[in-house]
Amino acid sequence: MTIPPQVTASRYLERPAPSALADVVDVILDKGLVIDAYIRVSLVGIELLTIDARIVIASVDTYMRFAQAVNRMDLTETEVHGIPELMQDMTKSGAKGKASGAIEAAEEKFEQAFGRKHDKEESEDEGERRPGTRRPSRRRSSSSEEG
Amino acid sequence: MTTREPRTANAVATGRYLYGVVRADALAALEDAELGPDGFLLPVRHEGLCALTSAAPAELGREELARHADLTQRVFERVTILPARFGVVFSDADEVVAELLRPYQDQLTAQLDRLDGMVQVDVTCIHREEQALALLLRADRALAARRREANRSYMAAIRVGQRVAMGLERLRARDAAIARELLRRRALEERPSGMSHEHMFLHSAFLVRASDVGAFDDAVGELRRRLPHALTRAVGPRPPYAFVELRDERKEPTWA
């Protein structure tokens, strides 16, 4: 059986490039015909090829980064697009469960540091600033003035 | 190397490195495949099967990884191959027969039949952060309205960020479903891998009939149009690495 590789002109598929090692590692390092007793490979040096892999676990730092990212964004288009499934019951999604531990820990830490309950998001006044309540763990944007 | 046991060191020095298994009668079709210098490829035959091997290199590093990928790709473009995982080395040709071709003969033959005319296409989809966030803000008015709260306090910022994280998670789930719905129509099987990027929502090998590669290509194009806020990469056709499986024949339960 022969598979002519170019029988159809692919418009979207990239031809495999054996020299693109990051791609190759993904495919042949842990898949393919194998009898476990006969694997002899030493992985020294190979893991360096996967430097583009970036996994970020949900954490307070991630939330801070996202908050700053949406804060910075220029919304030129404000109409609501038709993706209602993204809006349904946002506060009860699975992410909330995973996140709540980190949030509670952060709140506790915050309260310990400042000796009082943090401001509730439902009860804030737009213009008010309270010294000591802003404590971003990793600030990327220098601008803090509200528009 | 000093920590290796003598048998292993010997295997690396004089052993056979395995690239894959083909049908013995397919060898003739590989004559012009440029699979290395004369004498590089050392076929090991057993009945209707043939293991494609070479002398085991002393080291297995990047160069060997690229050679493995290149050689299996060239073979795959001519005949059906069960590609080996990188790094399989036998002590000698006899061991290739005794440990692979003979005990697994039925399984190898069945897999060659199953994978005749099949190709693998690997697809990864990753949200472009800025565009995904913009989509999220347009979809979630409350979030758009509250995003400036991040300036007010540490906890307010975390709440906004948490809502963004939840929204992105929903967007990943939605877009993964769209991608699967489009791609599975043109594929026979899918083997998902773990996500290796925080915005990745699809990382799968698809088994596609060679005759359907054009249709799969169209489906990838449609996916890119449907999800312009994602980076979609599809690489293939390549050998069906993710779809080769051997059950261990040597571990029969002794109590049976």
Boltz contact constraints between the chains, C-beta under 6 A:
constraints:
  - contact:
      token1: [A, 1]
      token2: [B, 80]
      max_distance: 6.0
  - contact:
      token1: [A, 1]
      token2: [B, 116]
      max_distance: 6.0
  - contact:
      token1: [A, 1]
      token2: [B, 117]
      max_distance: 6.0
  - contact:
      token1: [A, 2]
      token2: [B, 78]
      max_distance: 6.0
  - contact:
      token1: [A, 3]
      token2: [B, 210]
      max_distance: 6.0
  - contact:
      token1: [A, 5]
      token2: [B, 77]
      max_distance: 6.0
  - contact:
      token1: [A, 8]
      token2: [B, 213]
      max_distance: 6.0
  - contact:
      token1: [A, 8]
      token2: [B, 214]
      max_distance: 6.0
  - contact:
      token1: [A, 10]
      token2: [B, 217]
      max_distance: 6.0
  - contact:
      token1: [A, 12]
      token2: [B, 217]
      max_distance: 6.0
  - contact:
      token1: [A, 12]
      token2: [B, 220]
      max_distance: 6.0
  - contact:
      token1: [A, 12]
      token2: [B, 221]
      max_distance: 6.0
  - contact:
      token1: [A, 12]
      token2: [B, 234]
      max_distance: 6.0
  - contact:
      token1: [A, 13]
      token2: [B, 217]
      max_distance: 6.0
  - contact:
      token1: [A, 13]
      token2: [B, 234]
      max_distance: 6.0
  - contact:
      token1: [A, 13]
      token2: [B, 236]
      max_distance: 6.0
  - contact:
      token1: [A, 14]
      token2: [B, 235]
      max_distance: 6.0
  - contact:
      token1: [A, 16]
      token2: [B, 73]
      max_distance: 6.0
  - contact:
      token1: [A, 16]
      token2: [B, 235]
      max_distance: 6.0
  - contact:
      token1: [A, 16]
      token2: [B, 238]
      max_distance: 6.0
  - contact:
      token1: [A, 18]
      token2: [B, 66]
      max_distance: 6.0
  - contact:
      token1: [A, 18]
      token2: [B, 69]
      max_distance: 6.0
  - contact:
      token1: [A, 18]
      token2: [B, 70]
      max_distance: 6.0
  - contact:
      token1: [A, 19]
      token2: [B, 66]
      max_distance: 6.0
  - contact:
      token1: [A, 21]
      token2: [B, 62]
      max_distance: 6.0
  - contact:
      token1: [A, 24]
      token2: [B, 65]
      max_distance: 6.0
  - contact:
      token1: [A, 24]
      token2: [B, 69]
      max_distance: 6.0
  - contact:
      token1: [A, 27]
      token2: [B, 241]
      max_distance: 6.0
  - contact:
      token1: [A, 28]
      token2: [B, 69]
      max_distance: 6.0
  - contact:
      token1: [A, 28]
      token2: [B, 86]
      max_distance: 6.0
  - contact:
      token1: [A, 28]
      token2: [B, 241]
      max_distance: 6.0
  - contact:
      token1: [A, 29]
      token2: [B, 86]
      max_distance: 6.0
  - contact:
      token1: [A, 31]
      token2: [B, 241]
      max_distance: 6.0
  - contact:
      token1: [A, 31]
      token2: [B, 242]
      max_distance: 6.0
  - contact:
      token1: [A, 32]
      token2: [B, 83]
      max_distance: 6.0
  - contact:
      token1: [A, 32]
      token2: [B, 84]
      max_distance: 6.0
  - contact:
      token1: [A, 32]
      token2: [B, 85]
      max_distance: 6.0
  - contact:
      token1: [A, 32]
      token2: [B, 241]
      max_distance: 6.0
  - contact:
      token1: [A, 32]
      token2: [B, 244]
      max_distance: 6.0
  - contact:
      token1: [A, 33]
      token2: [B, 82]
      max_distance: 6.0
  - contact:
      token1: [A, 33]
      token2: [B, 84]
      max_distance: 6.0
  - contact:
      token1: [A, 33]
      token2: [B, 244]
      max_distance: 6.0
  - contact:
      token1: [A, 34]
      token2: [B, 85]
      max_distance: 6.0
  - contact:
      token1: [A, 34]
      token2: [B, 88]
      max_distance: 6.0
  - contact:
      token1: [A, 38]
      token2: [B, 88]
      max_distance: 6.0
  - contact:
      token1: [A, 39]
      token2: [B, 87]
      max_distance: 6.0
  - contact:
      token1: [A, 40]
      token2: [B, 87]
      max_distance: 6.0
  - contact:
      token1: [A, 40]
      token2: [B, 89]
      max_distance: 6.0
  - contact:
      token1: [A, 41]
      token2: [B, 60]
      max_distance: 6.0
  - contact:
      token1: [A, 41]
      token2: [B, 87]
      max_distance: 6.0
  - contact:
      token1: [A, 45]
      token2: [B, 61]
      max_distance: 6.0
  - contact:
      token1: [A, 53]
      token2: [B, 196]
      max_distance: 6.0
  - contact:
      token1: [A, 54]
      token2: [B, 197]
      max_distance: 6.0
  - contact:
      token1: [A, 56]
      token2: [B, 198]
      max_distance: 6.0
  - contact:
      token1: [A, 58]
      token2: [B, 165]
      max_distance: 6.0
  - contact:
      token1: [A, 63]
      token2: [B, 158]
      max_distance: 6.0
  - contact:
      token1: [A, 63]
      token2: [B, 161]
      max_distance: 6.0
  - contact:
      token1: [A, 63]
      token2: [B, 162]
      max_distance: 6.0
  - contact:
      token1: [A, 64]
      token2: [B, 157]
      max_distance: 6.0
  - contact:
      token1: [A, 64]
      token2: [B, 161]
      max_distance: 6.0
  - contact:
      token1: [A, 66]
      token2: [B, 161]
      max_distance: 6.0
  - contact:
      token1: [A, 66]
      token2: [B, 164]
      max_distance: 6.0
  - contact:
      token1: [A, 66]
      token2: [B, 165]
      max_distance: 6.0
  - contact:
      token1: [A, 67]
      token2: [B, 150]
      max_distance: 6.0
  - contact:
      token1: [A, 67]
      token2: [B, 157]
      max_distance: 6.0
  - contact:
      token1: [A, 67]
      token2: [B, 160]
      max_distance: 6.0
  - contact:
      token1: [A, 67]
      token2: [B, 161]
      max_distance: 6.0
  - contact:
      token1: [A, 69]
      token2: [B, 133]
      max_distance: 6.0
  - contact:
      token1: [A, 70]
      token2: [B, 133]
      max_distance: 6.0
  - contact:
      token1: [A, 70]
      token2: [B, 147]
      max_distance: 6.0
  - contact:
      token1: [A, 70]
      token2: [B, 164]
      max_distance: 6.0
  - contact:
      token1: [A, 71]
      token2: [B, 147]
      max_distance: 6.0
  - contact:
      token1: [A, 71]
      token2: [B, 150]
      max_distance: 6.0
  - contact:
      token1: [A, 75]
      token2: [B, 137]
      max_distance: 6.0
  - contact:
      token1: [A, 81]
      token2: [B, 138]
      max_distance: 6.0
  - contact:
      token1: [A, 81]
      token2: [B, 139]
      max_distance: 6.0
  - contact:
      token1: [A, 83]
      token2: [B, 139]
      max_distance: 6.0
  - contact:
      token1: [A, 85]
      token2: [B, 174]
      max_distance: 6.0
  - contact:
      token1: [A, 86]
      token2: [B, 139]
      max_distance: 6.0
  - contact:
      token1: [A, 86]
      token2: [B, 167]
      max_distance: 6.0
  - contact:
      token1: [A, 86]
      token2: [B, 170]
      max_distance: 6.0
  - contact:
      token1: [A, 86]
      token2: [B, 171]
      max_distance: 6.0
  - contact:
      token1: [A, 87]
      token2: [B, 139]
      max_distance: 6.0
  - contact:
      token1: [A, 87]
      token2: [B, 140]
      max_distance: 6.0
  - contact:
      token1: [A, 90]
      token2: [B, 166]
      max_distance: 6.0
  - contact:
      token1: [A, 93]
      token2: [B, 166]
      max_distance: 6.0
  - contact:
      token1: [A, 95]
      token2: [B, 165]
      max_distance: 6.0
  - contact:
      token1: [A, 95]
      token2: [B, 166]
      max_distance: 6.0
  - contact:
      token1: [A, 95]
      token2: [B, 169]
      max_distance: 6.0
  - contact:
      token1: [A, 99]
      token2: [B, 162]
      max_distance: 6.0
  - contact:
      token1: [A, 118]
      token2: [B, 155]
      max_distance: 6.0
  - contact:
      token1: [A, 119]
      token2: [B, 153]
      max_distance: 6.0
  - contact:
      token1: [A, 121]
      token2: [B, 156]
      max_distance: 6.0
  - contact:
      token1: [A, 121]
      token2: [B, 159]
      max_distance: 6.0
  - contact:
      token1: [A, 133]
      token2: [B, 153]
      max_distance: 6.0
  - contact:
      token1: [A, 134]
      token2: [B, 153]
      max_distance: 6.0
  - contact:
      token1: [A, 135]
      token2: [B, 154]
      max_distance: 6.0
  - contact:
      token1: [A, 144]
      token2: [B, 151]
      max_distance: 6.0
  - contact:
      token1: [A, 146]
      token2: [B, 148]
      max_distance: 6.0
  - contact:
      token1: [A, 146]
      token2: [B, 151]
      max_distance: 6.0
